[in-house]
Amino acid sequence: MSFTRQRSLQRRGIALVLANVNEQPLPLIKCSGFEAIIGDARLVRNLDEVAAATR
């Protein structure tokens, strides 16, 4: 997903939350700056944490 698309989602009030992210892509998400764009609170360990991340 591009940064532009994420910003488009934000403008429409749609929250992107990443849950159960595998170890391999996690460093790439952080190094690319995507974590900063979506917010570190939007990277959650499991689906139970999704509701809390969207508040």
Contacts in CASP RR format, 6 or more apart in sequence:
PFRMAT RR
TARGET T0000
AUTHOR 0000-0000-0000
METHOD contacts of the structure
MODEL  1
MSFTRQRSLQRRGIALVLANVNEQPLPLIKCSGFEAIIGDARLVRNLDEV
AAATR
1 16 0 8 1.000
3 34 0 8 1.000
3 37 0 8 1.000
6 16 0 8 1.000
6 34 0 8 1.000
6 37 0 8 1.000
6 38 0 8 1.000
7 37 0 8 1.000
9 15 0 8 1.000
9 16 0 8 1.000
15 42 0 8 1.000
15 53 0 8 1.000
15 54 0 8 1.000
16 38 0 8 1.000
16 42 0 8 1.000
17 38 0 8 1.000
17 42 0 8 1.000
17 43 0 8 1.000
17 44 0 8 1.000
17 50 0 8 1.000
17 53 0 8 1.000
17 54 0 8 1.000
18 29 0 8 1.000
18 38 0 8 1.000
18 42 0 8 1.000
18 43 0 8 1.000
18 44 0 8 1.000
19 44 0 8 1.000
19 45 0 8 1.000
19 46 0 8 1.000
19 47 0 8 1.000
19 49 0 8 1.000
19 50 0 8 1.000
20 45 0 8 1.000
20 46 0 8 1.000
20 47 0 8 1.000
21 29 0 8 1.000
21 43 0 8 1.000
26 43 0 8 1.000
29 35 0 8 1.000
29 43 0 8 1.000
35 43 0 8 1.000
41 53 0 8 1.000
42 53 0 8 1.000
44 50 0 8 1.000
44 52 0 8 1.000
44 53 0 8 1.000
END
